Amino acid sequence: MIGYRFSEFKPFESQSTFEKLLKIFQELLVYTSGEVSEALSWLTELDKEYQLTTDDYGMADFIQDLIDKGYTQQDPKRD
């Protein structure tokens, strides 16, 4: 009988930076009751502490991708 086999845990190995940030962002939306700006603020703070983004892909890129991919839109009242 074969038991459990354990291997090294490799988090986010095959995910892009956008997918990694999106997963965290969606979780933060639950905690902020759907407040996008507050969730982005929290995500920015987490990025500062844990370096979630890279020099090639930053928070501004993530926010623009959210808009481009239709996950969120800019508030027309703020333009």
C-alpha positions as CSV (number, residue, x, y, z in Angstrom):
1,M,0.0,0.0,0.0
2,I,1.4,3.4,-1.0
3,G,1.0,6.2,1.5
4,Y,1.2,9.9,1.0
5,R,4.1,11.4,-1.0
6,F,5.2,14.8,-0.1
7,S,7.2,17.2,-2.3
8,E,8.4,20.8,-2.0
9,F,5.6,23.3,-2.1
10,K,6.1,25.8,-5.0
11,P,3.5,28.5,-4.7
12,F,2.4,30.5,-7.7
13,E,4.9,28.6,-9.9
14,S,2.9,28.6,-13.1
15,Q,0.9,31.8,-12.5
16,S,1.6,35.1,-14.0
17,T,2.0,38.2,-11.8
18,F,-1.4,39.3,-12.8
19,E,-3.0,36.0,-11.8
20,K,-1.2,36.0,-8.5
21,L,-2.3,39.6,-7.7
22,L,-5.9,38.9,-9.0
23,K,-6.3,36.0,-6.5
24,I,-5.2,38.2,-3.6
25,F,-7.3,41.1,-4.8
26,Q,-10.4,38.9,-5.0
27,E,-9.9,37.8,-1.5
28,L,-9.4,41.3,-0.3
29,L,-12.7,42.3,-2.0
30,V,-14.5,39.8,0.3
31,Y,-12.9,41.5,3.4
32,T,-13.7,45.0,2.1
33,S,-17.3,44.2,1.2
34,G,-16.7,44.8,-2.5
35,E,-15.0,48.2,-2.0
36,V,-12.5,48.2,-5.0
37,S,-10.6,51.2,-3.9
38,E,-10.1,49.9,-0.4
39,A,-9.1,46.5,-1.6
40,L,-6.5,48.1,-4.0
41,S,-5.2,50.2,-1.1
42,W,-4.8,47.1,1.0
43,L,-3.1,45.3,-1.9
44,T,-0.7,48.2,-2.3
45,E,0.3,48.0,1.3
46,L,0.8,44.2,1.0
47,D,3.0,44.8,-2.0
48,K,5.1,47.3,-0.1
49,E,5.6,44.8,2.7
50,Y,6.0,41.6,0.7
51,Q,7.2,42.8,-2.7
52,L,4.4,41.1,-4.7
53,T,5.1,43.0,-7.9
54,T,8.3,43.3,-9.9
55,D,10.1,46.1,-11.7
56,D,8.5,44.9,-14.9
57,Y,5.0,44.6,-13.6
58,G,3.8,47.0,-10.9
59,M,0.5,48.0,-9.2
60,A,-0.3,50.5,-12.0
61,D,0.1,47.7,-14.5
62,F,-2.2,45.5,-12.5
63,I,-4.9,48.2,-12.2
64,Q,-4.7,48.9,-15.9
65,D,-5.1,45.2,-16.6
66,L,-8.1,45.0,-14.3
67,I,-9.7,47.8,-16.4
68,D,-8.6,46.3,-19.8
69,K,-9.8,42.8,-18.9
70,G,-13.2,44.1,-17.7
71,Y,-12.8,43.2,-14.0
72,T,-13.4,46.8,-13.0
73,Q,-14.0,50.2,-14.5
74,Q,-13.1,53.7,-13.7
75,D,-15.7,55.8,-11.8
76,P,-17.1,58.2,-14.4
77,K,-17.7,60.8,-11.6
78,R,-14.0,61.0,-11.0
79,D,-12.9,61.8,-14.5
